[in-house]
Amino acid sequence: MTNKPDIIAHRIKTGLSRIKNIKNIIAVTSGKGGVGKSTTAVNLAISLAKLGASTGLLDGDIYGPSQPILVGATDFKPEVSNNNFVPLDKFGIKIMSFGFLIDPTQAAIWRGAIVNKAIDQMLNDSEWGELDFLIVDMPPGTGDIHLTMAQKMPITATIVVTTPQDIALLDVGKSIAMFNKLGLPCLGVVENMSTHVCENCGHQSDIFGTEGNQKLKETYNLELLAKLPLNIAIREESDKGCPIATANNSIADIYLDLAQKTIEEISQLPKDFSNKLGTISVVQK
């Protein structure tokens, strides 16, 4: 772990209240399932912690929580202290997921209002401690749940995850447009499965196409934060519950660079000075 970076709180939407002890909330979103959003979220969180930032991870997908599998904690049940959940503490980050609270074989057949209440409870009634960043693994899509989360959760910024093919870009574009309309800044794009390198001959294949991130940059003026290869090691380590960011290899270095760029990009956003303001007394004469 490196020296702890100097992370400050940045501005959130007007009318929302910052969650005590959490400086910045970053929503990792995609608009489409199957592009590696949850894998990106957990590896980003671990990499931020490796850089010295105190970091938490909230699994916001109630219908299909992935984080218990990705962090190898399918049997974990959070304790309750002072009416608050105690998140899992693993890989240097605090983790909370609805998957910790239900039988993994059971489906959450709930309407949006109940889902939003569950997310709100995990967010506000968990003992996160002092966090520089809370990474939120958003559910796929752009429906009512996402709208409510974006309007009520004090999100600082978003990161968009996509794959290069046009059908993924179409859906992720809808997600970007939604957050733009809601006034939430996007730090940039993570392109997953950008290329495949043959393990036998080293031949590189752009299986899902090329220049996907360039199209997003031209349309939405978003910077590329990282390009992740289609690599079997990422899948294998995820299935084993040991995210690849915990390793010491070239792919872990990509996630570490993503974390560094995330810190740099968020530092460019307007700062929140609300906690710097002193008490103003009005004296009548």
C-alpha positions in Angstrom: 0.0 0.0 0.0 1.2 3.5 -0.9 0.9 6.6 1.2 -2.6 7.7 1.8 -3.7 10.2 -0.9 -5.3 13.5 0.2 -8.9 12.9 -0.8 -11.5 15.6 -0.2 -15.3 15.7 -0.6 -16.6 16.9 -3.9 -19.9 18.6 -4.7 -23.1 16.6 -4.9 -26.5 17.5 -6.3 -28.2 20.5 -4.7 -30.9 19.4 -2.2 -29.2 16.2 -1.2 -27.4 15.6 2.1 -24.0 14.0 2.3 -23.8 10.7 4.2 -21.8 11.1 7.3 -18.2 9.9 7.0 -18.4 9.2 3.3 -16.6 11.8 1.2 -17.4 10.6 -2.4 -19.8 8.1 -3.9 -19.0 6.8 -7.3 -21.6 4.9 -9.2 -20.3 2.3 -11.6 -22.9 1.8 -14.3 -23.4 0.2 -17.7 -27.0 0.4 -19.0 -26.5 -3.2 -20.0 -25.8 -6.5 -18.3 -22.9 -8.8 -19.1 -20.3 -6.2 -19.8 -18.3 -6.7 -16.6 -19.6 -3.9 -14.5 -19.6 -5.8 -11.2 -16.1 -7.1 -11.9 -14.9 -3.5 -12.7 -16.5 -2.2 -9.5 -14.9 -4.6 -7.1 -11.5 -4.4 -8.8 -11.6 -0.6 -8.8 -12.5 -0.6 -5.1 -9.6 -2.9 -4.2 -7.2 -0.8 -6.3 -8.3 2.4 -4.7 -7.6 0.8 -1.3 -4.2 -0.3 -2.6 -3.4 3.3 -3.4 -4.2 4.2 0.2 -7.8 5.4 -0.1 -10.3 4.2 2.5 -12.9 2.5 0.3 -16.3 0.7 0.5 -18.3 -1.2 -2.0 -22.1 -1.3 -2.1 -23.7 -3.9 -4.3 -26.8 -2.0 -5.6 -28.2 -4.9 -7.6 -31.0 -6.4 -5.6 -32.3 -8.8 -8.2 -28.9 -10.2 -9.1 -26.3 -9.4 -6.5 -22.9 -10.5 -7.8 -20.4 -9.3 -5.2 -20.8 -12.2 -2.7 -19.5 -14.5 -5.4 -16.8 -12.1 -6.7 -15.4 -11.6 -3.2 -15.8 -15.3 -2.1 -18.3 -14.6 0.7 -21.5 -16.4 -0.2 -21.8 -17.6 3.4 -21.2 -14.3 5.0 -24.0 -12.9 7.2 -23.5 -9.3 8.5 -23.8 -8.7 12.2 -26.0 -5.9 13.5 -24.5 -3.3 15.8 -26.5 -0.4 17.1 -29.2 -1.3 14.6 -26.7 -1.0 11.8 -25.2 -3.7 9.5 -21.5 -4.4 9.9 -20.2 -4.8 6.3 -17.8 -7.5 5.3 -14.2 -6.3 5.7 -12.1 -8.1 3.1 -9.3 -7.2 0.6 -8.9 -3.9 2.4 -12.4 -2.6 1.6 -15.8 -2.6 3.3 -18.5 -4.6 1.4 -22.2 -4.7 1.7 -24.6 -6.6 -0.6 -28.2 -7.8 -0.5 -26.8 -11.2 -1.3 -25.5 -11.3 2.2 -29.0 -11.0 3.6 -31.0 -13.6 1.6 -30.7 -17.3 0.5 -28.7 -17.2 -2.7 -31.1 -19.6 -4.3 -34.1 -17.3 -3.7 -35.3 -14.6 -6.0 -36.2 -11.1 -4.8 -39.6 -10.7 -6.4 -40.1 -7.1 -5.4 -41.5 -4.0 -6.9 -39.3 -0.9 -7.3 -40.3 0.9 -4.2 -39.3 -2.0 -1.9 -36.0 -2.4 -3.8 -35.2 1.2 -3.4 -36.0 0.9 0.3 -33.6 -2.0 0.6 -30.8 -0.1 -1.1 -31.4 2.9 1.0 -31.2 0.8 4.2 -27.9 -0.8 3.1 -26.5 2.6 2.2 -27.5 4.5 5.3 -27.7 1.8 8.0 -24.3 0.2 7.5 -21.2 1.0 9.6 -18.9 2.1 6.8 -16.6 4.0 9.0 -14.6 6.9 7.4 -14.6 6.4 3.7 -12.8 8.4 1.0 -14.8 6.5 -1.7 -17.9 4.4 -1.7 -18.1 2.5 -5.0 -21.7 1.6 -5.9 -22.2 -1.4 -8.2 -25.3 -0.2 -10.0 -27.9 -2.6 -11.4 -28.0 -2.8 -15.2 -30.5 -0.8 -17.2 -32.0 2.7 -16.9 -35.4 2.1 -15.2 -37.2 3.4 -12.1 -34.7 2.0 -9.7 -31.8 3.8 -11.4 -33.7 7.0 -11.5 -34.6 6.9 -7.8 -31.0 6.0 -6.9 -29.7 8.9 -9.0 -32.1 11.4 -7.5 -31.9 10.4 -3.8 -28.3 9.0 -3.4 -25.7 11.7 -2.9 -23.6 10.5 -5.9 -20.5 12.5 -6.7 -19.9 11.0 -10.1 -20.3 8.0 -12.3 -18.0 5.7 -14.3 -19.4 3.9 -17.4 -18.5 0.3 -18.3 -19.0 -1.0 -21.8 -17.6 -3.5 -24.4 -16.7 -2.3 -27.9 -19.6 -3.8 -29.9 -22.3 -1.4 -31.2 -25.2 -3.1 -29.3 -23.4 -2.5 -26.0 -22.5 1.1 -27.0 -26.2 1.8 -27.8 -27.3 0.8 -24.3 -24.5 2.4 -22.4 -25.2 5.6 -24.4 -28.7 5.6 -22.9 -27.2 5.3 -19.4 -24.9 8.2 -20.0 -27.7 10.3 -21.4 -29.8 9.6 -18.3 -27.1 10.6 -15.8 -26.4 13.7 -17.9 -30.0 14.8 -17.7 -29.9 14.3 -13.9 -26.8 16.5 -13.7 -24.4 13.8 -12.5 -20.9 14.1 -14.0 -19.2 11.1 -15.6 -15.5 10.6 -15.0 -15.0 8.5 -18.1 -15.4 5.1 -19.8 -13.9 1.6 -18.9 -13.8 -0.6 -22.0 -14.0 -4.2 -21.1 -13.1 -7.2 -23.3 -11.4 -4.7 -25.6 -9.1 -7.3 -27.2 -8.1 -11.0 -26.8 -4.5 -12.2 -26.9 -4.2 -15.9 -27.8 -2.4 -17.8 -25.0 -0.7 -20.1 -27.5 0.5 -17.8 -30.3 0.1 -14.3 -29.0 -2.2 -13.3 -31.9 -4.4 -10.3 -30.9 -8.1 -10.4 -31.9 -10.6 -7.6 -31.5 -13.5 -10.0 -31.0 -16.1 -7.4 -30.1 -14.9 -4.7 -32.5 -12.7 -1.6 -32.2 -12.9 2.0 -31.4 -15.9 1.7 -29.2 -14.5 4.1 -26.6 -13.7 6.5 -29.4 -17.3 6.6 -30.5 -18.4 7.4 -26.9 -15.7 10.1 -26.7 -16.9 11.8 -29.9 -20.6 11.6 -28.9 -20.4 12.4 -25.2 -17.0 13.9 -24.7 -15.9 11.2 -22.3 -12.3 10.2 -21.6 -11.1 6.5 -21.7 -10.1 5.5 -18.2 -9.0 1.9 -19.0 -9.1 -0.8 -21.6 -9.3 -4.4 -20.1 -8.5 -7.4 -22.2 -10.7 -10.5 -22.6 -8.6 -12.7 -20.4 -9.4 -16.0 -18.8 -7.5 -15.1 -15.6 -10.0 -12.3 -14.8 -12.9 -14.8 -15.0 -11.0 -17.6 -13.1 -10.0 -15.3 -10.2 -13.5 -13.9 -10.1 -15.1 -17.3 -9.9 -12.7 -18.2 -7.1 -13.7 -15.2 -5.1 -10.3 -13.5 -5.4 -10.6 -10.5 -7.6 -7.5 -10.1 -9.9 -6.7 -6.7 -8.5 -5.4 -8.5 -5.4 -2.7 -10.1 -7.6 0.6 -8.7 -8.8 0.5 -8.9 -12.5 -0.1 -6.8 -15.6 -3.9 -6.9 -15.4 -3.9 -5.8 -11.8 -1.7 -2.9 -12.9 -4.4 -1.8 -15.4 -6.9 -1.7 -12.5 -4.4 0.2 -10.4 -4.0 2.7 -13.2 -7.8 3.0 -13.4 -7.9 3.8 -9.7 -5.2 6.5 -10.1 -7.1 8.0 -13.0 -10.3 8.0 -11.0 -8.7 9.9 -8.2 -7.2 12.4 -10.7 -10.5 12.9 -12.6 -12.6 13.3 -9.4 -10.1 15.9 -8.1 -11.1 18.1 -11.1 -14.7 18.3 -10.0 -16.1 21.2 -7.9 -15.3 20.8 -4.2 -17.7 20.7 -1.4 -16.9 23.3 1.2 -20.1 22.9 3.2 -18.3 21.4 6.2 -15.8 24.3 6.1 -18.4 27.0 6.8 -18.6 28.3 10.3 -21.7 29.2 12.3 -23.1 32.5 11.3 -24.7 34.6 14.0 -27.2 37.3 13.2 -27.2 40.1 15.7 -30.0 42.6 15.7 -29.1 46.2 16.7 
